[in-house]
Each structure stands twice: as structure tokens, then as C-alpha cells.
């Protein structure tokens, strides 16, 4: 009869899960932020793919009102990465930033002769994913190798394809495959 040590099994599972969690990165969600998604998208496009330090500096100097809430959310994501995963903020990169439309917040404003007019305030949801520099390099290497393989397979140059007759000759010889 075998005695299974449950603590060791759970520790192995936790170690595997922690490695996956480290690769995934850390999130920060901003829900129901009072700005339009279009205005937030304009700011977010400037920081996508940059390092944490560079992005926070860019947000500090941009003249838009949407910069401050996004900067606070970026700092929250960095604090999550530091606290939960032990990453240093200088080694963090922005892997993904997503802006989605939220519901319209409606308020009523009293007008002349007892009427009301409705004021619509747009909201948006912003998601920021920060990842460690080491894991960003791993994912880039995989993409580069795929791109280089595709480039090596396509060895036909522009000069060899100048005339239509040359193209037809290459197709009939089996040097170019048409998909």
C-alpha cells in the first residue's frame, strides 16, 4: 500500500501554475472610467508596446485629459506585478492595452418651462497587461523564426518575375507553387 504525500503533489501543481502565471503577466482593469473610448484610444496608441518607464514618462507629458486616469491604471498594473510576481518595474513592458466602450451614464438637467434635458456621459473599460522583459523576448524569438522560415521558402526575386513568360516558365517547371 502506497502512501501519497498530498503536500508534495500540491506543491508540484503550484510550481507549474506559478510558471504559467509568470508568463501570462499582470493585469489592471479600469472599469466605467468617465471618458469616451475614442479619446482613451488616442492616448493608449502612444504607449502600446513600450516599457513601463517610457510609457509613464510619455503619459506625464501628453496634454490630454485622458492621460491621468490611464497613468494611474498603469501604476496599478506595475504595483500588481511588483507585489504578486516580484518583478522590478524597470523590467516591465506593456504587452497589451485594450479600450472598450462602456455604458452611457445619463443625467438630467432642468431646463426652461419645467422641461428636462438628458446629458449623456460616455464611459469606457481599459485593460492593461504588463509582462516581464524576459518573456517578451521569448515570444518575439518564436515570431522571428516563423518569419525567417517563410522568407527562406519564398526564394523568387523580383528581377526573375519581370515578364509574364518567366512566371509561366517557373510555374510549369514546378519552382513556384500556386495555393
HUVEN-V889891 format. One record per residue. N is the residue number from 1. SS is DSSP state (helix for helix, strand for strand, loop for the rest). Layout:
n:N ss:SS
n:N ss:SS
This chain:
n:1 ss:loop
n:2 ss:loop
n:3 ss:loop
n:4 ss:loop
n:5 ss:loop
n:6 ss:helix
n:7 ss:helix
n:8 ss:helix
n:9 ss:helix
n:10 ss:helix
n:11 ss:helix
n:12 ss:helix
n:13 ss:helix
n:14 ss:helix
n:15 ss:helix
n:16 ss:helix
n:17 ss:helix
n:18 ss:helix
n:19 ss:helix
n:20 ss:helix
n:21 ss:helix
n:22 ss:helix
n:23 ss:helix
n:24 ss:helix
n:25 ss:loop
n:26 ss:strand
n:27 ss:strand
n:28 ss:strand
n:29 ss:strand
n:30 ss:strand
n:31 ss:strand
n:32 ss:strand
n:33 ss:strand
n:34 ss:loop
n:35 ss:loop
n:36 ss:loop
n:37 ss:helix
n:38 ss:helix
n:39 ss:helix
n:40 ss:helix
n:41 ss:helix
n:42 ss:helix
n:43 ss:helix
n:44 ss:helix
n:45 ss:helix
n:46 ss:helix
n:47 ss:helix
n:48 ss:loop
n:49 ss:loop
n:50 ss:loop
n:51 ss:strand
n:52 ss:helix
n:53 ss:helix
n:54 ss:helix
n:55 ss:helix
n:56 ss:helix
n:57 ss:helix
n:58 ss:helix
n:59 ss:helix
n:60 ss:helix
n:61 ss:helix
n:62 ss:loop
n:63 ss:loop
n:64 ss:loop
n:65 ss:loop
n:66 ss:helix
n:67 ss:helix
n:68 ss:helix
n:69 ss:helix
n:70 ss:helix
n:71 ss:helix
n:72 ss:helix
n:73 ss:helix
n:74 ss:helix
n:75 ss:helix
n:76 ss:helix
n:77 ss:helix
n:78 ss:helix
n:79 ss:helix
n:80 ss:helix
n:81 ss:helix
n:82 ss:helix
n:83 ss:helix
n:84 ss:helix
n:85 ss:helix
n:86 ss:loop
n:87 ss:loop
n:88 ss:loop
n:89 ss:helix
n:90 ss:helix
n:91 ss:helix
n:92 ss:strand
n:93 ss:strand
n:94 ss:strand
n:95 ss:strand
n:96 ss:strand
n:97 ss:strand
n:98 ss:strand
n:99 ss:strand
n:100 ss:strand
n:101 ss:strand
n:102 ss:loop
n:103 ss:loop
n:104 ss:loop
n:105 ss:strand
n:106 ss:strand
n:107 ss:strand
n:108 ss:strand
n:109 ss:strand
n:110 ss:strand
n:111 ss:loop
n:112 ss:helix
n:113 ss:helix
n:114 ss:helix
n:115 ss:loop
n:116 ss:strand
n:117 ss:strand
n:118 ss:strand
n:119 ss:strand
n:120 ss:strand
n:121 ss:strand
n:122 ss:loop
n:123 ss:loop
n:124 ss:strand
n:125 ss:strand
n:126 ss:strand
n:127 ss:strand
n:128 ss:strand
n:129 ss:strand
n:130 ss:strand
n:131 ss:strand
n:132 ss:strand
n:133 ss:helix
n:134 ss:helix
n:135 ss:helix
n:136 ss:helix
n:137 ss:helix
n:138 ss:helix
n:139 ss:helix
n:140 ss:helix
n:141 ss:helix
n:142 ss:helix
n:143 ss:helix
n:144 ss:helix
n:145 ss:helix
n:146 ss:helix
n:147 ss:helix
n:148 ss:helix
n:149 ss:helix
n:150 ss:helix
n:151 ss:helix
n:152 ss:helix
n:153 ss:helix
n:154 ss:loop
n:155 ss:loop
n:156 ss:loop
n:157 ss:loop
n:158 ss:loop
n:159 ss:helix
n:160 ss:helix
n:161 ss:helix
n:162 ss:loop
n:163 ss:loop
n:164 ss:helix
n:165 ss:helix
n:166 ss:helix
n:167 ss:helix
n:168 ss:helix
n:169 ss:helix
n:170 ss:helix
n:171 ss:helix
n:172 ss:helix
n:173 ss:helix
n:174 ss:loop
n:175 ss:loop
n:176 ss:loop
n:177 ss:loop
n:178 ss:loop
n:179 ss:loop
